[in-house]
Amino acid sequence: DSGVTQTPKHLITATGQRVTLRCSPRSGDLSVYWYQQSLDQGLQFLIQYYNGEERAKGNILERFSAQQFPDLHSELNLSSLELGDSALYFCASSVLSSYNEQFFGPGTRLTVL
Amino acid sequence: KNEVEQSPQNLTAQEGEFITINCSYSVGISALHWLQQHPGGGIVSLFMLSSGKKKHGRLIATINIQEKHSSLHITASHPRDSAVYICAPDSGGGADGLTFGKGTHLIIQP
């Protein structure tokens, strides 16, 4: 158990819908990272927050947004969902903003029908 | 963008064998992560290293920053080592964050 929690574990929804994925980092960790893992693209970095502020942005679509709240939990919002958004979404946390070990949550499996 | 090559893509070995997984990347970095993904999907961080060698139990990771190459070794492999091993160069933030290799699917047969 990494200490990082993600909810929900599974999510099934329809195209065009909007969903919110939630991540609670390990106690004391200030950084939260979001990653997408799909069968064709593998693991991809989406976005990082550090102590409430956006720190780095990767391959995140405009239909996706994220935020980190004062209690350091983070939410990833996915809207206008398409079939291709079906994937495993992981969050990870770390103490520092860069160059340190990341601890991964169990992931949320999103299925868009 | 950092191009990451892992080899081999698939590896089946017998219990007890010494395993080596290689990772090469194209852009200079300051650190590299090795991750393990279990069949159930969970990801565990094995190592983060920026130079030399690190050892944890039967796992050893090495990195040569100048040659842009890292290796993960497993000694006395065991069926429970069966997993996907992923290397991830770390650019320290900016547009790239972690860039991931496609992974090495390792199966250790008893």
Backbone of each chain as ProteinMPNN parsed JSONL, in Angstrom:
{"seq_chain_A": "DSGVTQTPKHLITATGQRVTLRCSPRSGDLSVYWYQQSLDQGLQFLIQYYNGEERAKGNILERFSAQQFPDLHSELNLSSLELGDSALYFCASSVLSSYNEQFFGPGTRLTVL", "coords_chain_A": {"N_chain_A": [[0.849, -1.188, 0.0], [0.721, 2.078, -1.048], [-0.036, 4.375, 0.17], [-1.282, 6.31, -1.228], [-4.435, 7.255, -2.295], [-7.118, 6.568, -4.536], [-10.183, 7.408, -6.002], [-13.095, 6.905, -8.064], [-12.582, 3.275, -8.134], [-13.37, 1.975, -10.424], [-15.027, 3.149, -13.341], [-17.727, 3.577, -15.368], [-19.022, 5.035, -18.195], [-20.798, 7.139, -20.543], [-20.239, 8.291, -23.931], [-19.59, 11.762, -24.357], [-20.166, 12.496, -21.798], [-19.254, 13.799, -18.505], [-16.716, 13.323, -16.071], [-15.318, 13.001, -12.77], [-12.264, 12.374, -11.279], [-10.69, 11.373, -8.309], [-7.975, 12.021, -6.081], [-6.024, 11.301, -3.284], [-3.109, 12.315, -1.78], [-0.116, 10.827, -0.297], [0.365, 11.271, 3.195], [1.881, 14.306, 3.967], [3.05, 14.634, 1.48], [3.54, 16.981, -1.104], [3.358, 17.216, -3.806], [1.344, 16.284, -6.579], [0.775, 14.084, -9.208], [-0.696, 13.369, -12.367], [-1.409, 10.636, -14.473], [-2.005, 8.953, -17.572], [-2.852, 5.775, -18.762], [-3.1, 4.021, -21.583], [-3.987, 1.367, -23.892], [-2.872, 1.7, -26.448], [-1.183, 3.953, -26.27], [0.412, 3.666, -24.028], [1.944, 4.635, -20.896], [1.386, 7.988, -20.009], [2.355, 11.235, -19.089], [0.257, 13.595, -17.612], [-0.331, 15.964, -15.979], [1.021, 18.019, -13.346], [0.742, 19.034, -9.982], [1.894, 21.182, -7.437], [1.784, 21.833, -4.155], [-0.674, 23.116, -4.422], [-0.416, 24.629, -6.711], [-0.202, 24.662, -10.296], [2.401, 22.838, -11.69], [3.699, 21.502, -13.775], [2.976, 20.617, -17.15], [1.782, 18.12, -19.258], [0.855, 15.862, -21.757], [-1.916, 16.738, -21.78], [-5.28, 16.895, -22.652], [-7.389, 19.562, -23.892], [-9.958, 19.214, -23.079], [-9.711, 18.126, -20.647], [-9.151, 18.819, -17.205], [-7.548, 19.845, -14.173], [-7.132, 20.142, -10.613], [-5.639, 21.139, -7.508], [-6.439, 21.007, -4.174], [-6.666, 23.006, -1.091], [-6.315, 21.119, 0.989], [-4.621, 19.41, -0.19], [-5.534, 17.25, -1.68], [-6.381, 16.065, -4.95], [-8.183, 16.618, -7.997], [-9.153, 15.258, -11.101], [-10.699, 16.311, -13.906], [-12.652, 15.157, -16.506], [-14.078, 15.862, -19.536], [-16.705, 15.917, -22.063], [-16.484, 13.271, -23.01], [-14.797, 10.787, -24.942], [-14.623, 7.72, -26.839], [-11.958, 7.007, -26.996], [-10.883, 7.922, -24.665], [-11.004, 6.023, -22.801], [-9.231, 4.363, -20.372], [-6.62, 3.61, -17.984], [-6.264, 5.653, -15.222], [-3.817, 7.068, -13.366], [-2.805, 8.479, -10.27], [-0.025, 9.983, -8.671], [2.131, 10.69, -5.913], [4.524, 12.877, -4.348], [7.137, 14.089, -2.186], [8.675, 16.349, -2.841], [8.985, 18.886, -5.453], [10.287, 18.056, -7.713], [12.472, 15.542, -9.178], [12.257, 13.368, -7.323], [11.276, 10.351, -5.588], [8.277, 8.857, -6.689], [5.071, 7.954, -5.55], [2.627, 5.718, -6.328], [-0.91, 5.687, -6.818], [-3.656, 3.267, -6.768], [-5.027, 3.498, -9.131], [-7.652, 4.504, -11.442], [-9.962, 2.906, -13.363], [-11.283, 3.832, -16.319], [-14.014, 3.465, -18.374], [-15.389, 4.251, -21.387], [-18.382, 4.177, -23.024]], "CA_chain_A": [[0.0, 0.0, 0.0], [1.601, 3.246, -1.216], [-0.54, 5.503, 0.943], [-2.012, 7.186, -2.134], [-5.75, 6.679, -2.571], [-7.824, 7.082, -5.699], [-11.575, 6.967, -6.134], [-13.466, 5.514, -7.797], [-11.686, 2.266, -8.741], [-13.87, 1.745, -11.781], [-16.025, 4.116, -13.762], [-18.248, 3.301, -16.709], [-19.866, 6.147, -18.554], [-21.107, 7.201, -21.977], [-19.596, 9.381, -24.667], [-20.165, 13.073, -24.139], [-20.352, 12.779, -20.378], [-18.157, 14.384, -17.728], [-16.455, 12.593, -14.835], [-14.275, 13.539, -11.889], [-11.456, 11.376, -10.581], [-10.149, 11.986, -7.095], [-6.715, 11.457, -5.588], [-5.489, 11.819, -2.018], [-1.69, 11.949, -1.723], [0.428, 10.368, 0.987], [0.491, 12.328, 4.182], [3.143, 15.037, 3.885], [3.467, 14.881, 0.098], [2.995, 18.218, -1.633], [3.189, 17.096, -5.268], [0.458, 15.267, -7.139], [0.923, 13.912, -10.65], [-1.709, 12.55, -13.019], [-0.936, 9.902, -15.637], [-2.987, 8.144, -18.302], [-2.28, 4.587, -19.392], [-3.991, 3.366, -22.537], [-3.345, 0.224, -24.547], [-2.067, 2.089, -27.605], [-0.208, 5.005, -25.978], [1.22, 3.408, -22.844], [1.826, 5.613, -19.824], [1.692, 9.357, -20.408], [2.226, 12.254, -18.057], [-0.767, 14.58, -17.931], [-0.17, 17.247, -15.302], [1.537, 17.967, -11.988], [0.494, 20.136, -9.078], [2.756, 21.224, -6.264], [1.285, 22.711, -3.091], [-1.821, 23.885, -4.894], [-0.167, 25.35, -7.971], [0.206, 23.838, -11.425], [3.86, 22.842, -11.767], [4.132, 21.045, -15.103], [1.871, 20.156, -17.976], [2.226, 17.198, -20.292], [-0.065, 15.63, -22.87], [-3.29, 16.818, -21.282], [-6.197, 17.475, -23.622], [-8.108, 20.752, -23.411], [-11.204, 18.743, -22.447], [-9.363, 17.652, -19.304], [-8.607, 19.839, -16.312], [-7.247, 19.314, -12.843], [-6.809, 21.128, -9.59], [-5.217, 20.619, -6.207], [-7.139, 21.785, -3.168], [-5.834, 23.347, 0.075], [-5.94, 19.94, 1.789], [-3.665, 18.744, -1.09], [-6.095, 16.251, -2.569], [-6.471, 16.575, -6.311], [-9.23, 16.063, -8.846], [-8.962, 15.333, -12.552], [-12.005, 16.393, -14.551], [-12.626, 14.769, -17.919], [-15.377, 16.229, -20.078], [-16.978, 15.562, -23.469], [-15.718, 12.037, -23.121], [-14.78, 10.041, -26.197], [-14.255, 6.311, -26.656], [-10.511, 6.935, -26.845], [-10.469, 8.329, -23.313], [-10.989, 4.82, -21.965], [-7.842, 4.118, -19.959], [-6.339, 3.641, -16.549], [-5.743, 6.947, -14.8], [-3.082, 6.962, -12.115], [-2.152, 9.631, -9.691], [1.139, 9.675, -7.853], [2.505, 11.84, -5.09], [5.906, 12.928, -3.874], [7.343, 15.166, -1.217], [9.222, 17.548, -3.471], [8.392, 19.238, -6.749], [10.971, 17.392, -8.826], [13.587, 14.633, -8.907], [12.153, 12.517, -6.153], [10.489, 9.145, -5.793], [6.842, 9.056, -6.753], [4.29, 6.846, -5.013], [1.467, 5.631, -7.2], [-2.172, 5.152, -6.355], [-4.076, 2.032, -7.442], [-5.583, 3.789, -10.45], [-9.085, 4.47, -11.761], [-10.183, 2.393, -14.721], [-12.401, 4.517, -16.964], [-14.533, 2.873, -19.608], [-16.354, 5.113, -22.054], [-19.144, 3.342, -23.975]], "C_chain_A": [[0.892, 1.248, 0.0], [1.191, 4.398, -0.319], [-1.279, 6.517, 0.09], [-3.358, 6.516, -2.437], [-6.39, 7.365, -3.771], [-9.244, 6.542, -5.669], [-12.18, 7.597, -7.379], [-12.446, 4.551, -8.399], [-12.071, 2.031, -10.198], [-14.954, 2.764, -12.076], [-16.435, 3.762, -15.183], [-19.216, 4.415, -17.037], [-20.046, 6.176, -20.076], [-20.36, 8.36, -22.629], [-20.351, 10.682, -24.424], [-20.314, 13.468, -22.685], [-19.106, 13.405, -19.758], [-17.986, 13.582, -16.44], [-15.355, 13.296, -14.049], [-13.593, 12.398, -11.169], [-10.764, 12.072, -9.417], [-8.901, 11.253, -6.624], [-6.347, 12.115, -4.257], [-4.045, 11.37, -1.89], [-1.32, 11.361, -0.369], [0.521, 11.549, 1.93], [1.866, 12.99, 4.065], [3.622, 15.319, 2.477], [2.767, 16.108, -0.452], [2.707, 18.156, -3.135], [2.191, 15.998, -5.6], [0.643, 15.279, -8.647], [-0.247, 13.07, -11.16], [-1.121, 11.924, -14.28], [-2.096, 9.135, -16.261], [-2.263, 6.95, -18.906], [-3.33, 3.942, -20.284], [-3.227, 2.277, -23.262], [-2.439, 0.666, -25.682], [-0.98, 3.099, -27.285], [0.716, 4.684, -24.81], [0.966, 4.469, -21.783], [2.217, 6.995, -20.328], [1.466, 10.29, -19.225], [1.193, 13.28, -18.494], [-0.444, 15.933, -17.299], [0.341, 17.018, -13.884], [1.125, 19.222, -11.232], [1.443, 20.032, -7.896], [2.197, 22.264, -5.307], [0.201, 23.664, -3.609], [-1.638, 24.589, -6.227], [0.206, 24.361, -9.071], [1.706, 23.975, -11.615], [4.359, 22.456, -13.16], [2.934, 20.462, -15.831], [2.416, 19.263, -19.063], [1.195, 17.107, -21.385], [-1.53, 15.688, -22.425], [-4.154, 17.534, -22.307], [-6.897, 18.687, -23.018], [-9.413, 20.375, -22.724], [-10.968, 18.252, -21.009], [-8.848, 18.829, -18.481], [-8.376, 19.211, -14.954], [-7.063, 20.469, -11.879], [-6.36, 20.397, -8.326], [-5.77, 21.568, -5.149], [-6.234, 22.076, -1.967], [-5.46, 22.151, 0.944], [-5.042, 18.993, 0.991], [-4.262, 17.59, -1.886], [-6.288, 16.888, -3.946], [-7.629, 15.902, -7.041], [-8.859, 16.277, -10.304], [-10.341, 15.275, -13.178], [-11.859, 16.103, -16.034], [-14.016, 15.055, -18.484], [-15.467, 15.857, -21.555], [-16.261, 14.264, -23.828], [-15.898, 11.352, -24.467], [-14.35, 8.601, -25.89], [-12.764, 6.17, -26.351], [-9.997, 7.383, -25.486], [-10.48, 7.148, -22.35], [-9.548, 4.449, -21.652], [-7.807, 3.94, -18.455], [-5.75, 5.001, -16.223], [-5.111, 6.766, -13.421], [-2.766, 8.347, -11.582], [-0.981, 9.126, -8.862], [1.434, 10.902, -7.008], [3.968, 11.745, -4.684], [6.042, 14.118, -2.94], [7.696, 16.472, -1.916], [8.561, 17.799, -4.822], [9.073, 18.55, -7.911], [12.062, 16.463, -8.303], [13.45, 13.919, -7.575], [11.177, 11.379, -6.423], [9.006, 9.475, -5.773], [6.139, 7.784, -6.264], [2.939, 6.843, -5.725], [0.239, 5.108, -6.47], [-2.567, 3.931, -7.162], [-4.701, 2.248, -8.813], [-7.097, 3.779, -10.475], [-9.207, 3.977, -13.185], [-11.45, 3.021, -15.272], [-12.759, 3.805, -18.252], [-15.596, 3.793, -20.165], [-17.054, 4.283, -23.139], [-19.881, 4.198, -24.987]], "O_chain_A": [[1.699, 1.455, 0.906], [1.986, 5.305, -0.072], [-1.842, 7.479, 0.614], [-3.401, 5.339, -2.796], [-6.227, 8.566, -3.99], [-9.476, 5.375, -5.353], [-11.817, 8.72, -7.728], [-11.537, 4.984, -9.107], [-11.217, 1.905, -11.076], [-15.698, 3.185, -11.189], [-15.599, 3.663, -16.081], [-20.122, 4.712, -16.259], [-19.506, 5.334, -20.793], [-19.911, 9.287, -21.956], [-21.575, 10.701, -24.302], [-20.56, 14.633, -22.37], [-18.058, 13.522, -20.394], [-18.965, 13.207, -15.795], [-14.574, 14.077, -14.594], [-14.239, 11.564, -10.535], [-10.312, 13.211, -9.533], [-8.788, 10.033, -6.751], [-6.361, 13.34, -4.134], [-3.772, 10.17, -1.89], [-2.106, 11.395, 0.578], [0.731, 12.685, 1.506], [2.891, 12.308, 4.063], [4.507, 16.152, 2.282], [1.557, 16.268, -0.294], [1.917, 18.94, -3.662], [2.19, 14.929, -4.989], [0.665, 16.335, -9.28], [-0.726, 12.171, -10.467], [-0.43, 12.586, -15.054], [-3.036, 8.726, -15.579], [-1.19, 7.096, -19.492], [-4.319, 3.39, -19.804], [-1.996, 2.251, -23.26], [-1.365, 0.097, -25.878], [0.053, 3.114, -27.954], [1.717, 5.374, -24.621], [-0.081, 5.116, -21.767], [3.243, 7.161, -20.988], [0.508, 10.143, -18.468], [1.246, 13.779, -19.618], [-0.302, 16.932, -18.003], [0.122, 15.958, -13.296], [1.156, 20.328, -11.772], [1.752, 18.941, -7.418], [2.148, 23.45, -5.633], [0.174, 24.849, -3.274], [-2.602, 25.089, -6.807], [0.851, 23.346, -8.809], [2.229, 25.086, -11.694], [5.331, 23.025, -13.657], [2.017, 19.901, -15.231], [3.4, 19.603, -19.72], [0.712, 18.121, -21.889], [-2.291, 14.756, -22.685], [-3.82, 18.623, -22.774], [-6.987, 18.826, -21.799], [-9.918, 21.122, -21.886], [-11.914, 17.999, -20.263], [-8.187, 19.724, -19.007], [-8.946, 18.168, -14.631], [-6.864, 21.616, -12.28], [-6.657, 19.221, -8.113], [-5.586, 22.783, -5.231], [-5.168, 21.475, -1.831], [-4.402, 22.157, 1.574], [-4.738, 17.893, 1.452], [-3.559, 16.996, -2.703], [-6.349, 18.111, -4.072], [-8.002, 14.769, -6.738], [-8.329, 17.319, -10.69], [-11.069, 14.299, -13.001], [-11.051, 16.72, -16.727], [-15.014, 14.55, -17.971], [-14.472, 15.534, -22.203], [-15.532, 14.185, -24.817], [-16.984, 11.338, -25.047], [-13.794, 8.31, -24.83], [-12.359, 5.325, -25.553], [-8.811, 7.239, -25.188], [-10.017, 7.262, -21.215], [-8.741, 4.246, -22.558], [-8.809, 4.095, -17.757], [-4.82, 5.448, -16.895], [-5.766, 6.371, -12.456], [-2.492, 9.272, -12.347], [-0.965, 7.98, -8.414], [1.034, 12.015, -7.349], [4.562, 10.667, -4.68], [5.201, 15.016, -2.903], [7.128, 17.53, -1.646], [7.704, 17.038, -5.27], [8.498, 18.466, -8.996], [12.512, 16.573, -7.163], [14.395, 13.864, -6.789], [10.369, 11.431, -7.35], [8.539, 10.265, -4.952], [6.585, 6.672, -6.548], [2.212, 7.836, -5.721], [0.327, 4.217, -5.626], [-1.896, 3.587, -8.135], [-4.886, 1.297, -9.572], [-7.746, 3.137, -9.648], [-8.63, 4.556, -14.106], [-12.548, 2.781, -14.77], [-11.907, 3.575, -19.111], [-16.589, 4.085, -19.498], [-16.411, 3.757, -24.047], [-20.57, 3.669, -25.859]]}, "seq_chain_B": "KNEVEQSPQNLTAQEGEFITINCSYSVGISALHWLQQHPGGGIVSLFMLSSGKKKHGRLIATINIQEKHSSLHITASHPRDSAVYICAPDSGGGADGLTFGKGTHLIIQP", "coords_chain_B": {"N_chain_B": [[11.345, 16.189, -27.028], [11.755, 13.325, -25.048], [12.968, 10.362, -26.247], [12.41, 7.046, -25.486], [13.829, 3.902, -25.192], [13.301, 0.574, -24.517], [14.668, -2.615, -23.792], [14.761, -6.202, -23.44], [11.526, -6.321, -25.165], [9.843, -8.334, -24.437], [10.343, -11.007, -22.162], [11.031, -14.224, -21.216], [11.966, -16.352, -18.674], [13.717, -18.821, -16.712], [13.154, -19.772, -13.31], [15.481, -18.511, -10.991], [17.327, -17.544, -12.788], [19.553, -14.917, -13.915], [18.53, -11.694, -14.593], [18.429, -9.112, -17.015], [17.418, -5.898, -17.877], [17.263, -3.36, -20.227], [17.55, 0.198, -20.762], [17.409, 2.959, -22.815], [17.749, 6.423, -23.544], [17.014, 9.568, -25.171], [17.424, 12.26, -24.57], [19.317, 14.323, -22.426], [19.185, 13.882, -18.913], [18.534, 14.271, -15.375], [17.795, 12.345, -13.598], [16.436, 9.015, -13.207], [13.697, 6.787, -13.234], [12.784, 3.525, -12.173], [10.076, 1.428, -12.582], [7.633, -0.927, -11.437], [5.029, -2.812, -12.728], [2.313, -4.599, -11.752], [0.444, -7.584, -12.699], [-2.202, -7.015, -11.987], [-2.355, -4.321, -12.377], [-1.413, -2.349, -10.622], [1.122, 0.071, -9.793], [4.452, 0.17, -8.764], [7.087, 1.969, -7.36], [10.419, 1.26, -7.959], [13.12, 2.129, -8.053], [14.778, 5.311, -7.898], [17.244, 6.917, -9.558], [20.256, 8.804, -9.993], [22.879, 8.585, -10.52], [25.537, 6.179, -10.886], [24.959, 3.26, -9.037], [22.267, 1.427, -7.55], [20.99, -0.71, -4.999], [18.513, -3.01, -4.025], [17.527, -5.432, -2.138], [17.127, -8.207, -4.165], [17.281, -6.746, -6.441], [18.983, -4.633, -8.705], [19.948, -1.497, -9.861], [21.445, 0.394, -12.421], [22.992, 3.335, -13.752], [24.191, 5.298, -16.456], [24.764, 8.395, -16.946], [26.09, 9.98, -18.844], [26.182, 8.309, -21.092], [23.541, 7.965, -21.503], [21.958, 5.764, -20.57], [20.482, 3.053, -18.835], [20.284, 0.225, -16.656], [18.393, -2.509, -15.37], [18.722, -5.037, -13.085], [17.903, -8.333, -12.079], [18.591, -10.569, -9.629], [18.786, -14.1, -8.998], [16.126, -14.817, -9.943], [12.55, -15.029, -9.451], [9.293, -16.538, -9.643], [7.451, -14.627, -8.612], [8.521, -12.271, -9.44], [7.499, -11.78, -11.887], [6.193, -9.461, -14.019], [5.519, -6.184, -15.432], [8.165, -4.134, -16.313], [9.143, -0.826, -16.148], [10.924, 1.866, -17.461], [11.626, 5.269, -16.693], [12.686, 8.209, -17.656], [13.527, 11.257, -16.011], [12.828, 14.537, -16.373], [12.584, 16.509, -14.633], [10.421, 18.209, -14.521], [8.593, 20.838, -16.239], [7.56, 20.567, -19.652], [7.737, 17.832, -20.083], [7.817, 16.129, -17.767], [7.702, 12.947, -16.355], [8.86, 10.673, -18.741], [7.89, 7.74, -20.358], [9.105, 4.425, -20.929], [8.063, 1.712, -23.1], [7.904, -0.542, -21.648], [8.971, -3.697, -20.24], [7.912, -6.921, -20.556], [8.05, -9.315, -18.272], [8.326, -12.716, -17.604], [8.675, -15.18, -15.258], [9.335, -18.474, -15.093], [8.522, -21.316, -13.091]], "CA_chain_B": [[10.727, 15.054, -26.362], [12.694, 12.257, -24.772], [12.612, 9.064, -26.807], [12.86, 6.015, -24.549], [13.835, 2.557, -25.761], [13.563, -0.495, -23.571], [14.859, -3.941, -24.379], [13.852, -6.632, -24.493], [10.112, -5.993, -24.932], [9.308, -9.505, -23.73], [11.397, -11.902, -21.679], [10.612, -15.374, -20.412], [13.158, -16.985, -18.128], [13.485, -19.834, -15.69], [13.431, -19.356, -11.939], [16.887, -18.553, -10.625], [18.17, -16.879, -13.773], [19.918, -13.501, -13.769], [17.75, -10.96, -15.593], [18.858, -7.74, -17.302], [16.53, -5.09, -18.713], [17.996, -2.151, -20.61], [16.784, 1.399, -21.077], [18.183, 4.056, -23.408], [16.916, 7.601, -23.767], [17.672, 10.432, -26.153], [17.687, 13.608, -24.064], [19.979, 14.304, -21.123], [18.312, 14.018, -17.742], [19.257, 14.227, -14.11], [17.375, 11.192, -12.794], [15.637, 8.032, -13.946], [12.923, 5.92, -12.35], [12.367, 2.196, -12.59], [8.783, 1.102, -12.004], [7.14, -2.284, -11.654], [3.571, -2.854, -12.819], [1.842, -5.956, -11.545], [-0.648, -7.977, -13.593], [-3.451, -6.36, -11.597], [-2.32, -2.924, -12.823], [-0.764, -1.436, -9.687], [2.491, 0.481, -10.118], [5.329, 0.347, -7.602], [8.386, 2.572, -7.667], [11.514, 0.418, -7.503], [14.318, 2.947, -7.862], [15.05, 6.555, -8.579], [18.688, 7.098, -9.439], [20.825, 9.866, -10.822], [24.248, 8.213, -10.874], [26.059, 4.952, -10.3], [24.239, 2.012, -8.839], [21.499, 1.255, -6.33], [20.609, -2.11, -4.782], [17.453, -3.222, -3.059], [17.259, -6.867, -2.157], [17.666, -8.878, -5.361], [17.224, -5.815, -7.562], [20.093, -3.696, -8.836], [19.779, -0.574, -10.982], [22.627, 1.193, -12.734], [22.752, 4.381, -14.742], [25.312, 6.059, -16.993], [24.118, 9.621, -17.427], [26.767, 10.451, -20.061], [25.813, 7.447, -22.218], [22.079, 7.956, -21.573], [21.608, 4.35, -20.512], [20.287, 2.477, -17.51], [19.937, -1.189, -16.641], [17.8, -3.097, -14.166], [19.095, -6.442, -12.964], [17.255, -9.121, -11.039], [19.365, -11.776, -9.342], [18.0, -15.221, -8.452], [14.736, -14.457, -10.265], [11.49, -15.838, -8.844], [8.014, -16.283, -10.339], [6.768, -13.405, -8.156], [9.088, -11.119, -10.158], [6.783, -11.633, -13.148], [5.542, -8.151, -14.029], [6.053, -5.29, -16.466], [9.147, -3.204, -15.756], [9.079, 0.389, -16.966], [11.879, 2.918, -17.088], [11.028, 6.586, -16.882], [13.596, 9.327, -17.451], [12.907, 12.375, -15.292], [13.408, 15.812, -16.789], [12.475, 17.437, -13.509], [9.331, 19.176, -14.669], [8.433, 21.399, -17.58], [6.551, 19.914, -20.48], [7.881, 16.385, -20.187], [7.614, 15.357, -16.547], [8.276, 11.646, -16.6], [8.597, 10.044, -20.023], [7.912, 6.321, -20.029], [9.335, 3.396, -21.92], [6.896, 0.87, -23.347], [7.89, -1.606, -20.654], [9.46, -5.048, -20.527], [7.04, -7.924, -19.956], [8.902, -10.393, -17.754], [7.671, -13.906, -17.037], [9.626, -16.126, -14.673], [8.682, -19.782, -14.961], [9.103, -22.134, -11.989]], "C_chain_B": [[11.752, 13.92, -26.232], [12.181, 10.947, -25.359], [13.226, 7.992, -25.914], [12.735, 4.644, -25.201], [14.156, 1.558, -24.664], [13.767, -1.795, -24.321], [15.208, -4.951, -23.292], [12.422, -6.196, -24.194], [9.447, -7.1, -24.13], [10.457, -10.416, -23.335], [10.772, -12.998, -20.829], [11.859, -16.094, -19.959], [12.757, -18.016, -17.071], [13.842, -19.27, -14.32], [14.917, -19.51, -11.642], [17.804, -17.826, -11.587], [18.42, -15.416, -13.411], [19.267, -12.742, -14.928], [18.349, -9.564, -15.772], [17.873, -7.091, -18.241], [17.246, -3.766, -18.971], [17.069, -1.013, -20.999], [17.731, 2.452, -21.632], [17.244, 5.214, -23.677], [17.712, 8.614, -24.573], [18.092, 11.789, -25.609], [18.305, 13.51, -22.685], [19.015, 14.598, -19.998], [19.171, 14.055, -16.498], [18.861, 13.049, -13.243], [16.537, 10.262, -13.661], [14.944, 7.121, -12.928], [12.754, 4.551, -12.996], [11.092, 1.851, -11.822], [8.444, -0.342, -12.309], [5.623, -2.23, -11.681], [3.124, -4.294, -12.766], [0.713, -6.285, -12.509], [-1.974, -7.318, -13.24], [-3.491, -4.883, -11.956], [-1.597, -1.972, -11.897], [0.679, -1.155, -10.049], [3.255, 0.747, -8.827], [6.637, 0.971, -8.071], [9.487, 1.682, -7.092], [12.742, 1.251, -7.141], [14.125, 4.313, -8.488], [16.544, 6.772, -8.428], [19.182, 8.146, -10.409], [22.273, 9.574, -11.184], [24.557, 6.849, -10.278], [25.077, 3.817, -10.213], [23.452, 2.071, -7.541], [21.074, -0.2, -6.229], [19.514, -2.163, -3.742], [17.073, -4.685, -3.131], [17.92, -7.519, -3.351], [17.686, -7.975, -6.591], [18.405, -4.856, -7.524], [19.791, -2.803, -10.039], [21.064, 0.213, -11.162], [22.246, 2.252, -13.75], [24.082, 5.0, -15.158], [24.716, 7.285, -17.657], [24.747, 10.086, -18.749], [26.346, 9.64, -21.278], [24.307, 7.327, -22.372], [21.551, 6.511, -21.568], [21.481, 3.904, -19.059], [19.938, 1.011, -17.656], [19.315, -1.556, -15.305], [18.149, -4.576, -14.172], [18.291, -7.083, -11.843], [18.095, -10.375, -10.837], [18.446, -12.835, -8.753], [16.511, -14.991, -8.675], [13.756, -15.504, -9.74], [10.198, -15.556, -9.591], [7.285, -15.026, -9.87], [7.372, -12.14, -8.774], [8.381, -10.876, -11.494], [5.932, -10.369, -13.099], [6.022, -7.408, -15.268], [6.972, -4.293, -15.782], [9.273, -2.018, -16.711], [10.157, 1.354, -16.513], [11.294, 4.267, -17.463], [12.07, 7.668, -16.598], [12.85, 10.531, -16.882], [13.59, 13.669, -15.688], [13.242, 16.874, -15.711], [11.375, 18.465, -13.655], [9.302, 19.76, -16.053], [7.441, 20.573, -18.355], [6.605, 18.408, -20.395], [7.493, 15.634, -18.931], [8.358, 14.066, -16.694], [7.89, 11.214, -18.003], [8.791, 8.547, -19.826], [8.327, 5.471, -21.223], [8.078, 2.552, -22.063], [6.822, -0.314, -22.378], [8.467, -2.906, -21.162], [8.566, -6.029, -19.783], [7.886, -9.123, -19.556], [8.043, -11.51, -17.171], [8.766, -14.829, -16.524], [8.882, -17.435, -14.424], [9.354, -20.596, -13.869], [9.88, -23.313, -12.556]], "O_chain_B": [[12.497, 13.61, -27.161], [11.095, 10.482, -25.011], [14.422, 8.028, -25.623], [11.671, 4.274, -25.698], [15.164, 1.685, -23.968], [13.131, -2.05, -25.344], [15.88, -4.601, -22.321], [12.134, -5.748, -23.084], [8.607, -6.848, -23.265], [11.423, -10.575, -24.08], [10.076, -12.727, -19.851], [12.723, -16.414, -20.776], [11.615, -18.061, -16.612], [14.712, -18.408, -14.19], [15.533, -20.515, -11.999], [18.945, -17.52, -11.241], [17.632, -14.775, -12.715], [19.433, -13.105, -16.093], [18.73, -8.915, -14.798], [17.526, -7.655, -19.278], [17.765, -3.136, -18.049], [15.962, -1.224, -21.493], [18.73, 2.796, -21.001], [16.074, 5.009, -24.002], [18.938, 8.532, -24.65], [19.019, 12.405, -26.134], [17.87, 12.705, -21.861], [18.139, 15.455, -20.116], [20.389, 13.89, -16.563], [19.525, 12.775, -12.243], [16.005, 10.658, -14.698], [15.521, 6.742, -11.909], [12.599, 4.438, -14.212], [11.03, 1.962, -10.597], [8.901, -0.91, -13.301], [4.998, -1.676, -10.777], [3.496, -5.11, -13.609], [0.092, -5.386, -13.074], [-2.794, -7.087, -14.128], [-4.542, -4.251, -11.854], [-1.199, -0.888, -12.324], [1.382, -2.031, -10.553], [2.782, 1.443, -7.929], [7.219, 0.541, -9.067], [9.495, 1.383, -5.898], [13.323, 1.096, -6.067], [13.407, 4.464, -9.476], [17.061, 6.81, -7.311], [18.62, 8.352, -11.485], [22.84, 10.234, -12.054], [23.935, 6.418, -9.307], [24.438, 3.453, -11.201], [23.889, 2.672, -6.559], [20.826, -0.852, -7.243], [19.56, -1.473, -2.723], [16.39, -5.123, -4.057], [19.131, -7.404, -3.536], [18.075, -8.415, -7.673], [18.779, -4.34, -6.471], [19.422, -3.293, -11.106], [21.691, 0.641, -10.193], [21.294, 2.085, -14.513], [24.976, 5.202, -14.337], [24.226, 7.222, -18.785], [24.044, 10.527, -19.657], [26.17, 10.189, -22.365], [23.838, 6.649, -23.286], [20.797, 6.107, -22.453], [22.248, 4.31, -18.187], [19.362, 0.6, -18.664], [19.655, -1.001, -14.26], [17.899, -5.28, -15.15], [18.032, -6.471, -10.806], [18.288, -11.155, -11.77], [17.455, -12.519, -8.095], [15.727, -14.97, -7.726], [14.08, -16.684, -9.606], [10.015, -14.459, -10.119], [6.566, -14.413, -10.659], [6.801, -11.057, -8.647], [8.64, -9.872, -12.157], [5.06, -10.228, -12.242], [6.82, -7.924, -16.051], [6.596, -3.677, -14.785], [9.482, -2.185, -17.913], [10.291, 1.629, -15.321], [10.554, 4.385, -18.439], [12.314, 8.008, -15.441], [11.696, 10.786, -17.226], [14.765, 13.885, -15.391], [13.707, 18.003, -15.864], [11.397, 19.494, -12.979], [9.934, 19.222, -16.962], [6.566, 19.94, -17.765], [5.586, 17.755, -20.621], [6.878, 14.573, -19.033], [9.517, 14.06, -17.11], [6.74, 11.366, -18.414], [9.759, 8.13, -19.19], [7.959, 5.748, -22.365], [7.149, 2.656, -21.262], [5.803, -1.0, -22.3], [8.455, -3.183, -22.362], [8.463, -5.991, -18.557], [8.38, -9.856, -20.412], [7.154, -11.272, -16.354], [9.67, -15.21, -17.266], [7.927, -17.489, -13.649], [10.576, -20.582, -13.725], [10.436, -24.108, -11.798]]}, "name": "protein", "num_of_chains": 2, "seq": "DSGVTQTPKHLITATGQRVTLRCSPRSGDLSVYWYQQSLDQGLQFLIQYYNGEERAKGNILERFSAQQFPDLHSELNLSSLELGDSALYFCASSVLSSYNEQFFGPGTRLTVLKNEVEQSPQNLTAQEGEFITINCSYSVGISALHWLQQHPGGGIVSLFMLSSGKKKHGRLIATINIQEKHSSLHITASHPRDSAVYICAPDSGGGADGLTFGKGTHLIIQP"}
